[in-house]
Amino acid sequence: MLKTGKLDSELLEKIVFDNIKFKRPEVLTRPGIGEDCAVVDFGSYECIMSTDPITAAISEIGRLSIHISCNDVASNGIQPLGIMLAVMLPVGTTEEQIEEMMRQAGEASEELGVEIIGGHTEITPAVTKPVIVSTAIGRGEKWASQHSENMRPGDYIMITKSAGLEGSGIIACDFEDQLKEVLTQEEIEKAKSLLGQVSVVKEGVAAGEVGTHGMHDVTEGGVLGAVWEMCQIAGTGAELWVDQVPVEPVTRKICDYFDIDYLRLISSGCMIIMVAPDKKEEMEKAMAAAGVAASYIGVIKDSSAGICMNIKDELIEIAPPASDELYKVVGEQE
């Protein structure tokens, strides 16, 4: 029986990607480990598309459904312009619940300047809690997309904001009563507020204007999973400086309470950006101008060095991403 969460990389290759046989010449970027978006040739433009589900969150599902796919488009350095939502709701859902989801989605899309251009909504016994699948679309000039295959040894690994943003925000919203055992109400509200930072569109577009060697929105699998996937695309190694990874104190407390690892916790709101040495100063200025906190947390190495994290000067190999830490919390409560 398979574990909850995304299929692991080996299974994706074996039973998903290997069964995609037909290919069209217009497709510039195809499915692959760590690829956030498909890119299609539209003449003088590229069409950038990404699709993602929200399955583990409940209270903020409408808002998150907009951000997760728009973040993926932004990870190509492109401003998203439209989004489609497929909404599956369990039997017993009320009109008020649907209205709340769509209010959240409408507010988030307005904040980003993204139009909800279509989708589907139904009540079905096939689900036991709300599920929203969103597909975001962006348009960029030909060859404007940022690609991780451009990563080179010596590139700096930059992260925006702090690890575990989305995961700790979801847990605080959906398991507030449990967290009252270890957190003050002020800390709980702080954790909830982290969901207000889950968009990476601002930094993605700003970094795309500077030019990167690839970006990755940190979703399931957390920071470690994102770095591992990007290295797989580029065929490189990496050294991640764990003590340099920013994390909110309340995120640490939540992770300690549930015995989960914030480095492997879903972290929408964080963007991993690969910065060439000659772009380092310019990228720092771009992030400052965008009002986005950013930190350097490692460096890209040759493939022979492996994909490792440095913990107190000890290099430890980073394992491929498995089921996200969030499911350890959600699964135990079901």
LOKE-767875 format. One record per residue (C-alpha): x, y, z; residue number from 0; residue in one letter. Coordinates in Angstrom, 2 decimals, padded with zeros to 5 digits, always signed. Layout:
N
       xx       yy       zz    i  aa
        X        Y        Z  NUM   a
...
! end
This chain:
334
       xx       yy       zz    i  aa
  +000.00  +000.00  +000.00    0   m
  +001.31  +003.44  -000.94    1   l
  +001.88  +006.21  +001.61    2   k
  -000.24  +009.34  +001.85    3   t
  +001.03  +012.29  -000.19    4   g
  +002.84  +012.73  -003.48    5   k
  +004.22  +009.64  -005.17    6   l
  +007.95  +009.32  -004.55    7   d
  +010.36  +010.13  -007.36    8   s
  +011.06  +006.53  -008.32    9   e
  +007.37  +005.68  -008.67   10   l
  +006.69  +008.86  -010.62   11   l
  +009.34  +007.91  -013.15   12   e
  +008.26  +004.27  -013.35   13   k
  +004.47  +004.35  -013.45   14   i
  +003.63  +007.91  -014.50   15   v
  +006.29  +009.52  -016.68   16   f
  +007.29  +006.30  -018.45   17   d
  +003.69  +005.87  -019.62   18   n
  +003.56  +009.27  -021.31   19   i
  +004.48  +008.16  -024.81   20   k
  +003.22  +010.77  -027.27   21   f
  +005.06  +014.07  -027.52   22   k
  +004.32  +017.22  -029.52   23   r
  +007.00  +019.58  -030.83   24   p
  +005.28  +022.63  -029.32   25   e
  +005.96  +021.40  -025.77   26   v
  +009.16  +023.00  -024.50   27   l
  +009.12  +021.74  -020.88   28   t
  +007.59  +018.34  -020.11   29   r
  +006.77  +016.51  -016.85   30   p
  +009.82  +015.65  -014.77   31   g
  +011.06  +015.37  -011.21   32   i
  +011.07  +018.85  -009.72   33   g
  +009.45  +020.54  -012.71   34   e
  +006.77  +022.94  -011.46   35   d
  +005.34  +023.91  -014.84   36   c
  +004.71  +022.86  -018.40   37   a
  +005.89  +025.34  -021.03   38   v
  +004.32  +025.41  -024.50   39   v
  +005.56  +027.28  -027.58   40   d
  +002.99  +029.89  -028.68   41   f
  +005.07  +031.55  -031.38   42   g
  +006.66  +034.72  -030.02   43   s
  +005.33  +033.80  -026.56   44   y
  +005.45  +030.87  -024.17   45   e
  +002.39  +029.59  -022.31   46   c
  +003.34  +028.50  -018.78   47   i
  +000.90  +026.21  -016.94   48   m
  +000.78  +024.42  -013.60   49   s
  -001.84  +022.37  -011.79   50   t
  -001.96  +021.42  -008.10   51   d
  -004.48  +020.14  -005.54   52   p
  -005.28  +021.29  -002.04   53   i
  -006.12  +018.18  -000.03   54   t
  -004.65  +018.59  +003.47   55   a
  -006.05  +022.01  +004.43   56   a
  -009.64  +022.84  +005.30   57   i
  -010.15  +026.29  +006.81   58   s
  -008.06  +028.22  +004.22   59   e
  -008.62  +025.95  +001.22   60   i
  -010.06  +028.65  -001.06   61   g
  -007.15  +031.02  -000.55   62   r
  -004.47  +028.34  -000.80   63   l
  -005.97  +026.92  -004.00   64   s
  -005.13  +030.20  -005.76   65   i
  -001.65  +030.60  -004.37   66   h
  -000.23  +027.12  -004.91   67   i
  -000.57  +027.06  -008.69   68   s
  +000.20  +030.75  -009.17   69   c
  +003.38  +030.16  -007.17   70   n
  +004.45  +027.47  -009.62   71   d
  +004.03  +029.81  -012.59   72   v
  +006.00  +032.46  -010.69   73   a
  +008.78  +029.92  -010.14   74   s
  +009.42  +030.27  -013.87   75   n
  +009.80  +034.03  -013.35   76   g
  +006.45  +034.68  -015.03   77   i
  +003.41  +036.64  -013.79   78   q
  +000.31  +034.36  -013.72   79   p
  -002.75  +035.83  -015.45   80   l
  -005.55  +033.25  -015.16   81   g
  -006.60  +030.30  -013.02   82   i
  -009.19  +027.50  -013.24   83   m
  -010.62  +025.68  -010.20   84   l
  -012.06  +022.15  -010.05   85   a
  -013.91  +021.93  -006.73   86   v
  -015.05  +018.57  -005.32   87   m
  -017.08  +018.78  -002.12   88   l
  -018.42  +016.06  +000.19   89   p
  -022.08  +015.29  +000.69   90   v
  -023.41  +017.58  +003.42   91   g
  -021.52  +020.69  +002.27   92   t
  -023.55  +023.85  +002.84   93   t
  -024.04  +026.93  +000.66   94   e
  -022.30  +028.99  +003.34   95   e
  -019.19  +026.78  +003.17   96   q
  -018.98  +027.08  -000.62   97   i
  -019.45  +030.84  -000.40   98   e
  -016.61  +031.10  +002.13   99   e
  -014.26  +029.10  -000.11  100   m
  -015.07  +031.26  -003.11  101   m
  -014.78  +034.47  -001.08  102   r
  -011.26  +033.42  -000.11  103   q
  -010.42  +032.46  -003.70  104   a
  -011.83  +035.71  -005.03  105   g
  -009.84  +037.82  -002.58  106   e
  -006.59  +035.95  -003.24  107   a
  -006.98  +036.19  -007.01  108   s
  -007.70  +039.91  -006.77  109   e
  -004.58  +040.44  -004.63  110   e
  -002.45  +038.71  -007.28  111   l
  -004.14  +040.29  -010.31  112   g
  -005.17  +036.85  -011.56  113   v
  -008.60  +036.17  -013.07  114   e
  -010.57  +033.02  -012.25  115   i
  -011.42  +032.04  -015.83  116   i
  -013.28  +028.76  -015.37  117   g
  -013.51  +025.43  -013.60  118   g
  -016.04  +022.97  -012.19  119   h
  -017.90  +022.56  -008.89  120   t
  -019.75  +019.49  -007.63  121   e
  -020.94  +017.67  -004.55  122   i
  -019.79  +014.06  -004.64  123   t
  -019.57  +011.03  -002.33  124   p
  -016.15  +010.36  -003.87  125   a
  -014.55  +012.75  -001.33  126   v
  -014.92  +012.98  +002.45  127   t
  -013.59  +016.55  +002.75  128   k
  -013.19  +019.44  +000.29  129   p
  -010.67  +019.02  -002.52  130   v
  -009.75  +021.84  -004.92  131   i
  -007.52  +021.34  -007.95  132   v
  -006.29  +024.60  -009.48  133   s
  -004.62  +025.22  -012.83  134   t
  -002.77  +028.51  -013.33  135   a
  -001.71  +029.99  -016.65  136   i
  +000.90  +032.60  -017.47  137   g
  +002.35  +034.15  -020.62  138   r
  +005.96  +035.11  -021.15  139   g
  +008.15  +036.16  -024.02  140   e
  +009.89  +033.32  -025.83  141   k
  +012.74  +031.84  -023.74  142   w
  +011.93  +034.08  -020.76  143   a
  +011.20  +031.15  -018.43  144   s
  +013.72  +030.30  -015.71  145   q
  +014.94  +026.69  -015.74  146   h
  +016.75  +024.63  -013.08  147   s
  +018.73  +022.79  -015.74  148   e
  +020.86  +025.96  -015.87  149   n
  +022.22  +025.39  -012.35  150   m
  +026.02  +025.31  -012.10  151   r
  +028.55  +024.49  -009.34  152   p
  +029.24  +027.67  -007.41  153   g
  +025.69  +028.99  -007.63  154   d
  +024.26  +030.21  -004.34  155   y
  +021.06  +028.71  -002.93  156   i
  +018.74  +031.50  -001.79  157   m
  +015.49  +031.04  +000.13  158   i
  +012.80  +033.65  +000.67  159   t
  +010.94  +034.08  +003.98  160   k
  +011.16  +031.07  +006.36  161   s
  +010.82  +027.29  +006.26  162   a
  +007.56  +025.56  +007.11  163   g
  +005.32  +028.60  +006.53  164   l
  +002.35  +026.86  +004.98  165   e
  +002.55  +023.70  +007.05  166   g
  +002.67  +025.45  +010.40  167   s
  -000.13  +027.81  +009.29  168   g
  -002.37  +024.92  +008.25  169   i
  -001.72  +023.05  +011.50  170   i
  -002.46  +026.16  +013.59  171   a
  -005.77  +026.71  +011.77  172   c
  -006.98  +023.11  +011.76  173   d
  -005.60  +021.90  +015.13  174   f
  -005.87  +025.03  +017.26  175   e
  -007.46  +023.32  +020.26  176   d
  -004.65  +020.78  +020.46  177   q
  -001.95  +023.43  +020.17  178   l
  -003.37  +025.37  +023.10  179   k
  -001.54  +022.84  +025.27  180   e
  +001.84  +024.27  +024.22  181   v
  +001.25  +027.64  +022.55  182   l
  -000.16  +030.92  +023.79  183   t
  -003.09  +032.41  +021.88  184   q
  -000.70  +035.04  +020.54  185   e
  +001.60  +032.32  +019.16  186   e
  -001.36  +030.50  +017.59  187   i
  -002.48  +033.69  +015.87  188   e
  +001.09  +034.29  +014.69  189   k
  +001.18  +030.79  +013.16  190   a
  -002.18  +031.31  +011.47  191   k
  -000.96  +034.61  +010.03  192   s
  +001.85  +032.80  +008.21  193   l
  -000.74  +031.72  +005.62  194   l
  -000.85  +035.36  +004.60  195   g
  +002.70  +034.95  +003.28  196   q
  +002.18  +031.92  +001.03  197   v
  +002.45  +033.80  -002.26  198   s
  +005.84  +033.86  -004.01  199   v
  +004.65  +035.72  -007.09  200   v
  +006.36  +038.96  -006.06  201   k
  +009.79  +037.41  -005.56  202   e
  +009.45  +035.05  -008.51  203   g
  +008.76  +037.84  -010.98  204   v
  +011.47  +040.07  -009.44  205   a
  +014.06  +037.29  -009.57  206   a
  +013.06  +036.46  -013.15  207   g
  +013.85  +040.03  -014.17  208   e
  +017.36  +039.70  -012.70  209   v
  +017.88  +036.22  -014.18  210   g
  +018.34  +033.01  -012.23  211   t
  +019.65  +029.50  -012.73  212   h
  +016.28  +028.12  -011.68  213   g
  +013.62  +028.54  -009.01  214   m
  +011.37  +026.15  -007.09  215   h
  +008.35  +026.92  -004.91  216   d
  +008.84  +024.91  -001.71  217   v
  +005.75  +022.70  -001.48  218   t
  +005.42  +019.06  -000.37  219   e
  +008.74  +017.69  +000.81  220   g
  +009.83  +021.04  +002.21  221   g
  +013.18  +022.75  +001.77  222   v
  +015.16  +019.52  +001.57  223   l
  +012.83  +018.08  -001.04  224   g
  +012.98  +021.23  -003.17  225   a
  +016.79  +021.32  -003.20  226   v
  +017.00  +017.60  -003.95  227   w
  +014.55  +017.89  -006.87  228   e
  +016.36  +020.85  -008.40  229   m
  +019.68  +019.02  -008.22  230   c
  +018.07  +016.05  -009.97  231   q
  +017.00  +018.27  -012.85  232   i
  +020.46  +019.83  -013.24  233   a
  +022.55  +016.75  -012.41  234   g
  +024.45  +018.60  -009.70  235   t
  +025.28  +018.21  -006.03  236   g
  +024.62  +020.70  -003.24  237   a
  +025.68  +021.66  +000.27  238   e
  +022.80  +023.04  +002.35  239   l
  +023.78  +025.01  +005.46  240   w
  +021.08  +023.91  +007.91  241   v
  +021.92  +026.49  +010.56  242   d
  +021.36  +029.24  +007.97  243   q
  +017.82  +028.13  +007.05  244   v
  +015.43  +030.73  +008.54  245   p
  +012.52  +029.38  +010.60  246   v
  +009.96  +031.13  +012.80  247   e
  +010.11  +030.25  +016.53  248   p
  +006.43  +029.28  +016.45  249   v
  +007.11  +026.89  +013.56  250   t
  +009.82  +025.21  +015.65  251   r
  +007.40  +024.85  +018.57  252   k
  +004.68  +023.33  +016.38  253   i
  +007.13  +020.90  +014.81  254   c
  +008.56  +019.90  +018.18  255   d
  +005.06  +019.28  +019.56  256   y
  +004.03  +017.03  +016.67  257   f
  +007.54  +015.54  +016.29  258   d
  +007.92  +016.59  +012.66  259   i
  +010.81  +018.12  +010.68  260   d
  +010.34  +021.72  +009.49  261   y
  +012.91  +021.09  +006.74  262   l
  +010.56  +018.53  +005.21  263   r
  +007.31  +020.40  +005.93  264   l
  +005.23  +021.89  +003.11  265   i
  +006.43  +025.48  +002.78  266   s
  +004.52  +027.41  +000.13  267   s
  +005.59  +031.02  +000.57  268   g
  +009.26  +030.09  +000.37  269   c
  +011.01  +030.25  -002.99  270   m
  +014.33  +028.52  -003.62  271   i
  +016.33  +030.64  -006.07  272   i
  +019.61  +029.55  -007.66  273   m
  +021.78  +032.65  -007.98  274   v
  +024.91  +032.85  -010.13  275   a
  +027.85  +034.42  -008.26  276   p
  +027.90  +037.44  -010.58  277   d
  +024.19  +038.06  -009.90  278   k
  +024.45  +037.82  -006.10  279   k
  +024.49  +041.54  -005.30  280   e
  +021.86  +042.38  -007.92  281   e
  +019.55  +039.64  -006.59  282   m
  +019.92  +040.93  -003.02  283   e
  +018.90  +044.40  -004.20  284   k
  +015.93  +043.00  -006.14  285   a
  +014.61  +041.13  -003.10  286   m
  +015.06  +044.20  -000.90  287   a
  +013.22  +046.37  -003.44  288   a
  +010.39  +043.82  -003.53  289   a
  +010.19  +043.86  +000.27  290   g
  +010.93  +040.13  +000.51  291   v
  +013.22  +038.66  +003.20  292   a
  +015.84  +036.41  +001.63  293   a
  +018.78  +034.36  +002.93  294   s
  +021.60  +032.33  +001.41  295   y
  +021.41  +028.77  +002.72  296   i
  +023.91  +026.83  +000.64  297   g
  +025.86  +026.38  -002.55  298   v
  +025.63  +024.14  -005.60  299   i
  +028.42  +021.57  -005.96  300   k
  +029.60  +019.17  -008.60  301   d
  +027.55  +015.97  -008.77  302   s
  +030.46  +014.01  -007.26  303   s
  +029.93  +015.88  -003.96  304   a
  +026.40  +014.51  -003.60  305   g
  +023.32  +016.35  -002.34  306   i
  +024.09  +016.99  +001.32  307   c
  +023.17  +019.11  +004.30  308   m
  +025.84  +020.52  +006.57  309   n
  +024.94  +020.12  +010.25  310   i
  +027.69  +021.40  +012.54  311   k
  +030.35  +020.69  +009.88  312   d
  +029.07  +017.14  +009.31  313   e
  +027.83  +016.42  +005.80  314   l
  +024.70  +014.25  +005.73  315   i
  +023.16  +013.04  +002.49  316   e
  +019.72  +014.43  +001.69  317   i
  +017.29  +011.61  +000.95  318   a
  +014.75  +011.92  -001.89  319   p
  +011.46  +013.55  -000.83  320   p
  +008.87  +011.18  +000.64  321   a
  +005.43  +011.83  +002.15  322   s
  +005.27  +015.36  +003.55  323   d
  +005.54  +015.83  +007.31  324   e
  +002.09  +017.45  +007.32  325   l
  +000.46  +014.09  +006.67  326   y
  +001.91  +012.76  +009.93  327   k
  -000.28  +015.32  +011.69  328   v
  -003.35  +015.14  +009.44  329   v
  -003.23  +011.34  +009.19  330   g
  -003.02  +010.83  +012.95  331   e
  -006.15  +012.93  +013.46  332   q
  -008.32  +011.02  +010.94  333   e
! end
